[in-house]
Amino acid sequence: MESLSALLSDYTFQTVALGSALLGVISGVLGSFAVLRKQSLLGDGVSHAALPGVVMAFLLTGSKNTEVLLLGALLTGLAATFLITRIVRNSRIRFDSALALVMSVFFGLGLVLLTYSQKVPNANQAGLKRFIYGQASTMLQRDVVLMAICGAVLLVITILFWKEFKLFSFDIEYAETIGFGTGKLNLLLSFLIVLAIIIGLETVGVVLMSAMLIAPAVAARQWSNRLWLMVLLAAIFGAASGVTGTLISSAVAGVPTGPVIVVCITAITVFSLLFAPGRGILHRIYTRMKSRARLASEGGSGL
């Protein structure tokens, strides 16, 4: 008990836990709209496309500041999103195919640039590889402050455009009929999702960020049909997994924080898929078996 109390009072743990919780909230809120719009894989494509931006930002500026590296990631992430939407709009290529094409090209370019950057003096200390798998344990107070500011902006914009995003996610045809600028809404929502992904790169990395974006929303979707409750639950699930993952990785030596956070949110998702009332797999099996038993009893009594 004393060791747990000492861990909870540790400044480093508090910093990483707060940053991970903020990431969970941001990912849960924006990921809900990505899931509802059936663009869950967008997070995977954008996160992988961010790698060349991180490396190019370092090569061009020589700066190791997180803000500079994330700005480069944001630019290439937006470029990848723009290319995907243009390919889908101006060709017969479907969304998933366009995403796979852009993701592989950008990620391949990122790996090439990452290899080249190792030849640059002092590159080994730049910490570029932490953006591949994440390194939440190195999170500093300024990183948390940056995450909090960006997250607050994202949440405020989401609240301001709540009605538009809700209509756009559920009935895009009706939104166009009543004069909503669906193209602008798509651009704005895509920008918010990209920014949410970029914020989490340092914590869980480009490989696992897509899971952090989608898993909380998928878990929350099992428990409610109402958008506001789904978004709220996704934020809670994301924050809980962030704090729990940080706690486990801090208590067990040698366990990386980012992957543990993803494992925690995956466990919540699996539990929701199995046991959620109404939508859960086990609940459906139970309902089906109960219906069959009732029909069999009614058939027997009729004879």
Stockholm file with secondary structure:
# STOCKHOLM 1.0

chainA/1-303         MESLSALLSDYTFQTVALGSALLGVISGVLGSFAVLRKQSLLGDGVSHAALPGVVMAFLLTGSKNTEVLLLGALLTGLAATFLITRIVRNSRIRFDSALALVMSVFFGLGLVLLTYSQKVPNANQAGLKRFIYGQASTMLQRDVVLMAICGAVLLVITILFWKEFKLFSFDIEYAETIGFGTGKLNLLLSFLIVLAIIIGLETVGVVLMSAMLIAPAVAARQWSNRLWLMVLLAAIFGAASGVTGTLISSAVAGVPTGPVIVVCITAITVFSLLFAPGRGILHRIYTRMKSRARLASEGGSGL
#=GR chainA/1-303 SS CHHHHHHHTCHHHHHHHHHHHHHHHHHHHHHHHHHHTTCTTHHHHHHHHHHHHHHHHHHHHCCCCHHHHHHHHHHHHHHHHHHHHHHHHHSSCCHHHHHHHHHHHHHHHHHHHHHHHTTSTTGGGSCTTHHHHCCGGGCCHHHHHHHHHHHHHHHHHHHHTHHHHHHHHHCHHHHHHTTCCHHHHHHHHHHHHHHHHHHTHHHHHHHHHHHHHHHHHHHHHTTCSSHHHHHHHHHHHHHHHHHHHHHHHHHSTTCCHHHHHHHHHHHHHHHHHHHCTTTCHHHHHHHHHHHHHHHHHHHHHHC
#=GC SS_cons         CHHHHHHHTCHHHHHHHHHHHHHHHHHHHHHHHHHHTTCTTHHHHHHHHHHHHHHHHHHHHCCCCHHHHHHHHHHHHHHHHHHHHHHHHHSSCCHHHHHHHHHHHHHHHHHHHHHHHTTSTTGGGSCTTHHHHCCGGGCCHHHHHHHHHHHHHHHHHHHHTHHHHHHHHHCHHHHHHTTCCHHHHHHHHHHHHHHHHHHTHHHHHHHHHHHHHHHHHHHHHTTCSSHHHHHHHHHHHHHHHHHHHHHHHHHSTTCCHHHHHHHHHHHHHHHHHHHCTTTCHHHHHHHHHHHHHHHHHHHHHHC
//
